[in-house]
Amino acid sequence: MSRKVPREQYEKTLSFKLKTWLEGSRDPYVGNLEMRPQSLRQEDEAVRRRLQEDKKQARDRAYDTEHNREMVLFKKLYRIFSLLFCVFLVSMLLIGVADLPPFGEADKPVNNEVSQRYIEKGLQETGAVNIVTGMILDYRAFDTLGESHVLFIATCTVLILLRADQEKGKNGAEEWEANDRAYEPKNDVILQTAARLLVPFIIIFGIYIILCGHLGPGGGFSGGAVIGAGLILYVSAFGFARTERFFTAKTYKWMSFGALACYCLSKTYSFYTGANHMESVIPLGTPGAILSSGLILLLNICVGVVVAGTMYTFYVMFRKGGY
Amino acid sequence: MDFIRNFPFFSIVLSLFSGPLSSILGGKWAKRVNVAVIVLCGILSGAVLWYVCRTGEAFVYSMGHFPAPWGNEIRAGILEALMAVFFCVVMLLCMLGGIREREEEIEASKQSLYYIMVDLLLCSLLALIYTNDLFTAYVFVEINTISACGLIMIKQNGRTIEAATRYMIMSLLGSGLLLLGLCFLYDLTGHLLMSNIRESVHALAAGGQYQRPLLVAICLMCVGLAIKSALFPFHTWLPDAYGYSTVSSAAILSSLVSKGYIFLLVKIFFRVIGFDVFSGSKVIHVLFVFGIAGMIMGSVDAIRESDIRRMIAYSSVAQIGYIYMGFGLGTTEGVIASIYHVICHAATKSLLFVAASGITDASGGSRYFKDLNGAGRRNRLAGVAFTVGSLSMVGVPMFAGFISKLFFSQAAVGHNIKMLPTLMALAVSTILNAVYFMKTVIRIYSPLKTTVTDEKAAESISRERMDGKPAGLPEGYREITVRQQPVKAAAMILFILLNMVLGLNSEPLAGLIERGLDMFS
């Protein structure tokens, strides 16, 4: 002990008192304040037993749903009131909609300078022939950035809920029995033949939709959904043993990270240059060419990858809780 | 200097990027990234607050090469920056306060998923605070909802999954109503940018056009956000969600998630509809009535609870009621009081959740009142923290809750009709708060058998303990010792300090809120 202050003096200091109080070895109230425990109920055995029986009877009667009159009445009233409430809500909404500006009128408030610029200048400013793609991936790219993260976080939530631990499945025949993999239809000839014919075309079609999203109808969201559907058909026909070769949890992880990081970083660059009035070095290209319209092609690919991964992950998670 | 204008955008992107980044990292690194991101966002928002206070005016930041009505835009003023700083601070403390519970209650392979949820939750809160565009707000409301579901059910047992399902159903209903309201507004005005909508709405209100759809739109947005922030008749998802999830989730949900929606509602009042149009509509009376009902009913439900976590959760219903009552007053003072209460309640409620976890630890993991006797003596710091939180909730001077109650009554006094109901509700609710919080504080400090002077009582206790009858306490109960965890202790001390600062130094903060609200219009 190399303390400079002697022990007795140290024990009088505030820090010592705080320390002992925190440790619980000293209580400032003990000896200074009288404390009594809460008064205890003194009941004998018979009284307690009667109370317990009373309680049990009351509970039984309360939960006897068929003969409890209040409960029956409540259920009836509940139905009537919920019906009335729905009618009320529907009529409110209908009244609101009825007073809205009529659909298709030329001088609707919606037809203002905002949509005018999208239609008239969309092609020059974004380089995308498809105005919708130009709107969601260039004019309002921040919303779409958020939207692709919605997909990502939805997948993460499904992983939390449904992903089973991989370790468990490997020991014991009993767990193998419980695992759905054992019951996969492996030799469904019709399904396999159809899948063998269709899957390549589906996936190529999906890639086409993604790559031509800025030239015609399509884009990352729809193309990604088509690719995801192709993958799901493939896994239903040939089983997980075949898909494991190219699609595992690790693949999904890196795929989604790569796509989202790419989206995030490229858009950060363009937001930053845009907000600070700097020139962006990304060329718009000639409208109509495949390599045109700035970042839109890249962003479409990123969105497509995320959507395809999300669809496939949802399917395998709901089916067996793992890739 | 003007470089600081980039900071709101940087903080949003930083937290957004850290989500996917955490998905490829292990749990440990994801935790480090998470803490680093929260601290960085807090610092960046602090710089923004300093900057807007200096320049004295809000600035807009266009996201991309296209100016506002065509492209997206974010906007930072004093109130936005203040809320961002505060949310970062509270979130950091919540994460620190529940650090050990998380490691125990969450499967090791799912740890990093939890941090993804928290990262993206922070991102969505920041985006909700800074956005100047209604549709962007809706997108980030979606992220907020989904990540909140993840936060609830990460501790996987039947209770939390049921709670998450309930939360999801109610919350999606709220999102749907919000989206409907947004569609109505878009159809009436043709804009999604907040300032443009407000101009159009003013023109409509002045010209007397489309009054009914406008009212329906306001109703839909108010009801949608009220469901999501658990205003009284829509609070049924709340006790399970806050009561059974892991501590840091409960603290974050109660102090940040619902408050993010309330802040969005404030933004809609001031920046989208315009406060004079809003306070002229009948909707404020409805909010006022349900706010008062929530104040009373939430407290009554809390009194009936026998589970400490659920009791704290029900107390949230009452506090949300206060906030909506402030909106219902329809004056700027009422809204200032509500925003101050948002801050106070966030600081206090998360403190209570963290302290309650310390108390239940000291009671052998039991959360029922009958087992909590003397817990405040076994875990001193948690006891003190719980007491401070309770005093603040009840509204004792020196603590945060007192100031917001003072502001509420000051705001009410100027009002003709609503003065009496407001003051009476405040009084009744304070008494009810005191009933259940002081009951708990007395319980955690009342002894089991120490210093019993009454011979007879001592005898009866020892007899009962030997019989092992009604006392219902496990053997060796008294010997539970709690090792203070340094991180949690630090979080609780910082929470206590935050409460004292809010309670003792309210003038500058209230001034900032007032200036921020001025900037809104």
Interface residues (C-beta under 8 A of the other chain):
Chain A: W21 L22 G24 D27 V30 E34 M35 R36 P37 Q38 S39 L40 R41 Q42 M92 L93 I95 G96 V97 D99 L100 P101 K108 P109 V110 N111 N112 E113 V114 S115 R117 Y118 E125 D138 Y139 R140 A141 F142 D143 L145 G146 E147 H149 V150 F152 I153 A154 C156 T157 L159 I160 L161 R163 D165 K253 W254 S256 F257 L260 A261 C264 L265 T268 S270 F271 Y272 T273 G274 A275 N276 S280
Chain B: R5 N6 F9 V13 L16 F17 G19 P20 L21 S23 I24 Y61 S62 M63 G64 H65 F66 P69 W70 G71 N72 E107 S109 K110 L113 I116 M117 L120 C123 A127 D133 F135 T136 V139 F140 E142 I143 I146 S147 C149 G150 M153 I154 Q156 I161 L180 F184 Y186 D187 L188 T189 G190 H191 S200 Y210 R212 P213 L215 V216 A217 C219 N373 R377 R378 R380 L381 S446 P447 L448 K449 T450 T451 V452 T453 D454 A457 S460 I461 E464 P470 T481 Q484
